Amino acid sequence: MRNSQLPLPLWIAVFGLVLSISIVLSPSAGAATRLDSKRFAAIALDATTGEVLYARDADAQRYPASLTKVMTLYLAFDALDRGDLKLSDPVIISPRAAARPPSKLGLPAGQRLTVQEAINILVVKSANDVATALGETLAGNEGAFARQMTARAKALGMNHTVFRNASGLPDPGHVSTARDLAILARAFLRDHPDDYRVFDQEQTTFRGRLIPGHNALLRRPGIDGFKTGFTNASGFNLLTSGARDGHRIIAVVLGGRTARGRDLFMRDLMRASFASLTVRDAGLEVKVASLLDADYAPLTVHPSLDRAKAEPAPEPRAQATLGDQIPSSSAPPKWWIQVGAFSSADRGQARLRDVRDRHPRHFGDAPEQLERIDGLYQARFASVSAGQAKAACALLTAEGDRCMVTSNP
């Protein structure tokens, strides 16, 4: 056990978190094998305020693929709200709809399903034939429906979007952007809050047949909706929303090389976005991009914090970089970031050793303490201030880790 009196700056306390966000935008970390730089675009925003938390090529036009179907469903729910459509109304598969390429339900021309069934099939199966048939039901023909889609997009502020069909099947003029698709998602949550839950379906049944969905992220805690998409021209796309700790995030990722690569980036984009807002709640700031890039970004006091109550910042260290040794301090640390309490010293030391072993460059010599209190061995790192300790814990907690702030008497 080591009981150091060296103060621990925040960058050491949170570096394990920073590195745990594994998908980054630099080729050295493998993102080049997961995301196509020519097709990639992404954005994350706070669904409540509309604040953009992260953006990369967010206004570059891309092919939205089946994310198009979110607008198809948006207009369908508009019609339901107006009373122009009922969930029990029939949707008839036309010859044009039946001829649409997969993904499709595969009903022959002349067959019908209800609007409710069509909605579920669009969300889960992403069936192009059903999308066409629903658009025809709403506007008479798919071309007219696409024009309605585009007009609605413009009204919502989706200024770089043009729809040519109801499904997202390839068309050179059928384009959108990551930002526009996030605007659409936010509008859906605002205008159809009760209907949004339809997107939280991992499977559905149709005439006794179980139909599995494509959206693997729905299995992750806090993620509760929206849509996947893919064409050869678009790459693997994903529109996601989720809620945690009083915040809702909307995120769009376009142009993944694989579904898994797209999902991994989205997972980490959502995780970093929630972490950023959680830290802000503690009165400090860390940018989403700095977490994704695994670069150190110093935490600064957020303008909403009462600066009269803020603790003085520690003296800056010239040329301090990750891995630098920190000069000794004569004063013992007052604040501690506790990462666990264990029934044995071996288990507590194993927890500290695990952190050091996974990140030896940055935790190998990190100041730490293992102290027995009330029969439990408390494993903790030192911090230079209460504010930084709370911020570090906020980040770790946002990542699902256990953490608490303690202080010396």
Secondary structure as UniProt FT lines:
FT   HELIX           10..20
FT   HELIX           27..29
FT   HELIX           31..33
FT   TURN            37..39
FT   STRAND          41..46
FT   TURN            47..49
FT   STRAND          52..56
FT   TURN            58..59
FT   HELIX           65..67
FT   HELIX           68..82
FT   TURN            87..88
FT   STRAND          90..92
FT   HELIX           95..98
FT   TURN            109..110
FT   STRAND          112..114
FT   HELIX           115..124
FT   HELIX           128..139
FT   HELIX           142..156
FT   TURN            159..160
FT   TURN            172..173
FT   STRAND          175..176
FT   HELIX           178..191
FT   TURN            193..195
FT   HELIX           196..199
FT   STRAND          203..206
FT   TURN            207..208
FT   STRAND          209..212
FT   HELIX           216..219
FT   TURN            221..222
FT   STRAND          223..225
FT   STRAND          228..231
FT   TURN            232..234
FT   STRAND          235..244
FT   TURN            245..246
FT   STRAND          247..256
FT   HELIX           259..281
FT   TURN            282..283
FT   STRAND          284..285
FT   HELIX           288..292
FT   TURN            293..294
FT   STRAND          300..301
FT   TURN            303..304
FT   HELIX           307..309
FT   TURN            318..319
FT   TURN            322..323
FT   STRAND          335..342
FT   HELIX           345..358
FT   HELIX           360..363
FT   TURN            364..365
FT   STRAND          368..373
FT   TURN            374..375
FT   STRAND          376..383
FT   HELIX           386..398
FT   TURN            399..400
FT   STRAND          404..407
//
